[in-house]
Amino acid sequence: MLDAFSDVLRVIRLAGGVFLEAELTAPWCIEGRISADHCKPFSVAPRHVIASHFVAAGRMQLRVEGGEPIELRAGELVLLPHNHAHAFGSDLNIEPLPAHKTMQLQAGGIARLRHGGGGEATQLLCGFLGSEVAFSPLLSALPAVLKLDVRATASGAWIESSFRFAASEIAAGRMGSATVIAKLSELLFVEAVSQYVASLPAERSGWLAGLRDQQIGRALALLHARPAEAWTAESLALEVGLSRSVFADRFTSLVGQPPMHYLAVWRMHVAEDKLRAGRSSVAQVALSVGYESEAAFSRAFKRHFGTSPGGWRRRSEEEPVQPGTPAI
């Protein structure tokens, strides 16, 4: 599982940060949604955002649109993979306050929020994980909310103290710690997803369930590691020790699409990553993802992204940071 998951993380290039430190006293309730503006201090404006809230002290409830409330206590982290609008507070039944109305920007790009009725105190660190590449098979397999008890992880005490220290360094204007936050955020995301996969029932389908399956997980790892190879359903089935028909049926049932269609989509994501890096020509990128000619690759790329590889690269280089709405 980890090899294929690591390949996806490499291509989507997660970047993380903490943009808000909040001290809140009961009763309180806040609503909002992370925007690209909150990522600007970290020199990113990702197209896809995963929201995060770490409860440093105290407790709170959180509810996404249309969902049930969940309880969070000190040392727990919640991730919102689809960045749904959400409310969080000591009491979700009181009128929520839009977060941007009380946030005050401090040195280093971190905002501070002080709010509440003077009762039980809760301290939060609110942040994000962002990516330019929204890898649909992974994202569609994740629930609206992932909760992780940071203290219960193997390196929980170290992660928690490092997270706090890096956030305080950023707040003091020492932005070098932004890299630490990004790596810690990615580490926590991997841990949260790993725990979620371990909890999936045996009958669950989806990309993550595919990773957990011994043969399909192996096939995914092969496709990710060697996208330029001239794979067929037959050759993949042989590699993982299944008949072609059994392999194709199981892959499609678990992952949600036939293996060759999945490979075509993965090649486009790898190509996108290589074009963004800017170190290879379009012809070199085409060859690296299994296309014998630049023309065939360009046609496939345009079908997937709606523009030519050269046009996509120019747009990615010239595209300005897009401002977000003032949410949380």
C-alpha positions in Angstrom: 0.0 0.0 0.0 2.6 2.5 1.1 4.5 2.4 -2.2 1.5 3.4 -4.3 0.3 5.9 -1.7 3.8 7.5 -1.6 3.8 7.8 -5.4 0.5 9.7 -5.3 1.9 12.0 -2.6 5.0 12.7 -4.6 2.9 13.7 -7.7 0.3 15.8 -5.9 3.0 17.6 -3.9 1.3 18.5 -0.7 2.2 21.8 1.0 1.0 22.7 4.4 0.9 25.4 7.0 -0.8 26.8 10.0 -2.6 30.1 9.4 -4.6 30.7 12.6 -4.0 30.3 16.3 -7.2 30.6 18.3 -8.0 31.0 22.0 -11.7 30.4 22.6 -13.9 30.3 25.8 -17.3 28.6 26.2 -19.8 29.2 24.9 -18.5 29.8 21.3 -19.3 28.6 17.8 -17.5 29.6 14.6 -18.2 28.8 10.9 -16.2 29.0 7.7 -14.1 27.4 5.1 -10.4 27.7 4.2 -9.6 29.9 1.2 -6.5 30.4 -1.0 -5.9 33.6 0.9 -4.9 31.7 4.0 -2.2 29.9 2.1 -0.5 33.0 0.7 1.9 33.4 3.6 3.3 30.1 2.6 3.8 31.1 -1.0 1.2 28.7 -2.3 -2.4 29.1 -3.7 -3.4 25.5 -4.1 -6.3 24.4 -6.3 -7.3 21.7 -3.8 -7.3 22.4 0.0 -7.5 20.0 2.9 -8.5 21.9 6.0 -7.1 20.9 9.4 -7.8 21.8 13.1 -5.5 20.7 15.9 -6.9 20.9 19.4 -3.9 22.0 21.5 -5.9 22.4 24.7 -9.5 21.9 25.8 -12.2 20.4 23.6 -14.8 21.2 20.9 -17.3 19.8 18.5 -17.2 20.0 14.7 -19.8 19.5 12.0 -19.5 19.7 8.2 -22.5 20.6 6.1 -25.1 17.8 6.3 -23.0 15.7 8.7 -23.2 14.6 12.3 -21.1 16.4 15.0 -17.9 14.8 16.2 -16.1 15.4 19.5 -12.5 16.5 19.6 -10.3 16.7 22.6 -6.7 18.0 23.3 -4.2 16.2 21.2 -6.6 15.4 18.4 -6.4 16.6 14.8 -9.3 16.7 12.4 -8.8 16.9 8.6 -11.5 17.8 6.1 -10.3 16.3 2.8 -13.0 18.0 0.7 -12.7 21.3 2.5 -16.4 21.5 3.2 -17.9 24.5 5.0 -18.1 23.6 8.6 -18.9 24.8 12.1 -16.9 24.1 15.2 -17.4 25.2 18.8 -18.2 24.4 22.4 -21.9 24.4 21.4 -23.0 23.9 17.8 -26.6 25.0 18.6 -25.7 28.7 19.2 -25.4 31.2 16.4 -22.1 30.7 14.6 -19.7 33.6 14.1 -18.0 33.9 10.7 -14.3 33.5 11.6 -13.0 36.3 9.4 -14.9 38.8 11.5 -12.6 38.3 14.5 -9.3 37.2 13.0 -6.4 39.6 13.4 -3.3 39.1 11.2 0.0 38.9 13.1 3.6 38.8 12.1 4.6 35.8 9.9 1.2 35.5 8.3 -0.5 33.7 11.2 -3.8 35.2 12.3 -5.0 35.2 15.9 -8.6 34.8 17.1 -9.8 35.5 20.6 -13.5 34.9 21.2 -16.0 33.4 23.6 -18.1 33.8 26.7 -15.4 33.4 29.4 -16.0 29.7 30.3 -13.9 26.6 29.5 -11.0 27.4 27.3 -10.0 25.8 24.1 -6.8 26.5 22.0 -6.7 25.6 18.3 -4.1 25.6 15.6 -5.9 25.8 12.2 -4.1 25.0 9.0 -4.2 23.4 5.6 -2.7 20.9 3.2 -2.8 22.0 -0.3 -2.0 20.6 -3.8 -2.2 21.8 -7.4 -3.2 18.3 -8.4 -6.5 17.0 -7.2 -5.9 13.2 -7.6 -9.6 12.1 -7.9 -9.2 8.4 -7.0 -7.6 9.3 -3.7 -9.9 12.2 -2.9 -13.1 10.4 -3.8 -12.1 7.5 -1.5 -11.7 9.8 1.6 -14.6 10.6 3.9 -15.7 14.2 4.7 -13.8 14.1 8.0 -10.7 12.3 9.2 -9.9 12.4 13.0 -6.5 11.5 14.4 -5.3 11.2 18.0 -1.8 12.6 17.5 -0.7 11.6 21.0 -1.6 7.9 20.2 0.7 7.8 17.2 4.2 6.3 17.5 5.9 9.7 17.5 2.9 11.6 19.0 4.7 13.6 21.7 7.5 14.7 19.3 5.0 15.6 16.6 2.8 17.6 18.9 5.7 19.5 20.4 7.3 20.2 17.0 3.9 21.3 15.6 3.5 23.8 18.4 7.1 25.1 18.2 7.0 25.5 14.4 3.7 27.4 14.6 5.1 29.7 17.3 8.2 30.4 15.2 6.1 31.3 12.2 4.0 33.6 14.4 7.2 35.3 15.5 8.1 36.0 11.8 10.6 33.2 11.4 9.2 31.6 8.3 11.8 28.9 8.0 9.6 26.8 10.2 7.0 26.7 7.4 8.9 23.8 5.9 8.7 22.0 9.2 4.9 22.5 9.4 4.5 21.3 5.8 6.4 18.1 6.5 4.6 17.5 9.8 1.2 18.1 8.2 2.0 15.6 5.4 3.1 13.1 8.0 -0.1 13.5 10.0 -2.2 13.2 6.8 -0.4 9.9 5.9 -1.0 8.6 9.4 -4.7 9.6 9.4 -5.3 7.9 6.0 -3.4 4.8 7.1 -5.6 4.5 10.2 -8.7 5.1 8.1 -7.6 2.3 5.6 -7.0 -0.1 8.5 -10.6 0.6 9.8 -12.3 -0.1 6.4 -14.7 -3.1 6.4 -13.7 -6.0 4.2 -16.5 -5.3 1.7 -15.6 -1.6 1.2 -14.6 -0.6 -2.4 -12.6 2.4 -3.6 -9.1 3.3 -4.3 -7.9 2.9 -0.7 -9.6 -0.5 -0.5 -7.7 -1.4 -3.7 -4.4 -0.5 -2.0 -5.2 -2.8 0.8 -5.9 -5.8 -1.5 -2.7 -7.8 -1.9 -2.9 -8.3 -5.7 -4.6 -5.0 -6.7 -2.3 -3.1 -4.4 0.6 -4.7 -6.1 -0.8 -3.8 -9.5 -1.3 -0.2 -8.5 2.3 0.0 -7.2 3.5 -1.4 -10.6 1.5 1.2 -12.6 2.7 4.0 -10.5 6.3 3.0 -10.5 6.5 2.2 -14.2 4.0 4.3 -16.1 6.0 4.3 -19.3 5.8 0.5 -19.6 3.4 -0.9 -22.3 1.1 -2.5 -19.7 -1.9 -4.6 -20.7 -4.5 -6.1 -18.4 -2.9 -9.5 -19.3 0.6 -8.5 -18.3 -0.5 -6.9 -15.1 -2.6 -10.0 -14.2 0.5 -12.2 -14.8 2.6 -10.0 -12.5 0.2 -10.3 -9.6 -0.7 -14.0 -10.1 -4.3 -13.7 -11.3 -6.1 -14.6 -14.5 -6.9 -11.7 -16.7 -10.7 -11.9 -16.1 -10.4 -12.2 -12.3 -7.9 -9.4 -12.2 -9.8 -7.0 -14.4 -13.1 -7.6 -12.5 -11.5 -7.2 -9.1 -9.5 -4.1 -10.1 -12.6 -2.4 -11.6 -14.7 -3.3 -8.6 -12.3 -2.0 -6.1 -10.7 1.0 -7.8 -13.9 2.0 -9.7 -12.4 2.0 -13.2 -10.7 -0.5 -15.5 -6.9 -0.9 -15.1 -6.0 0.6 -18.5 -8.2 3.6 -17.9 -6.6 4.1 -14.5 -3.2 3.9 -16.2 -4.1 6.6 -18.7 -5.3 9.0 -15.9 -2.2 8.3 -13.9 0.1 9.0 -16.8 -1.6 12.4 -17.2 -1.0 13.3 -13.6 2.7 12.3 -13.9 3.0 14.3 -17.1 1.4 17.3 -15.4 3.9 17.0 -12.6 6.8 16.8 -15.0 5.6 19.8 -17.1 5.2 21.9 -13.9 8.8 21.1 -12.9 9.9 22.5 -16.3 13.1 20.5 -16.7 11.9 18.3 -19.6 10.7 19.0 -23.1 7.2 18.0 -24.1 8.7 15.1 -26.2 10.7 13.9 -23.2 7.6 14.0 -21.0 5.7 12.1 -23.6 8.3 9.3 -23.7 8.6 9.2 -19.9 4.9 8.4 -19.5 4.7 5.7 -22.3 3.8 7.6 -25.5 5.9 6.9 -28.5 5.2 10.2 -30.2 4.7 13.8 -29.0 1.6 14.1 -31.2 -0.1 11.1 -29.5 0.7 12.4 -26.1 -0.5 15.9 -26.9 -3.8 14.6 -28.1 -4.3 12.5 -25.0 -3.2 15.5 -22.7 -5.6 17.8 -24.5 -8.5 15.4 -24.1 -7.8 15.2 -20.3 -7.0 18.8 -19.5 -8.6 20.7 -22.3 -5.4 22.3 -23.5 -2.1 21.3 -25.1 0.9 20.4 -22.9 2.8 23.6 -24.1 -0.3 25.7 -23.4 -0.8 24.1 -20.0 2.9 24.8 -19.1 2.7 28.4 -20.1 -0.5 29.0 -18.2 0.9 27.4 -15.0 4.0 29.6 -15.2 2.0 32.8 -15.8 -1.1 32.2 -13.7 -1.3 34.6 -10.8 -2.3 33.7 -7.3 -6.1 33.5 -7.2 -7.6 35.2 -4.1 -10.1 33.3 -2.1 -13.2 34.3 -0.3 -12.8 35.6 3.3 -13.8 32.5 5.2 -11.8 30.5 7.7 
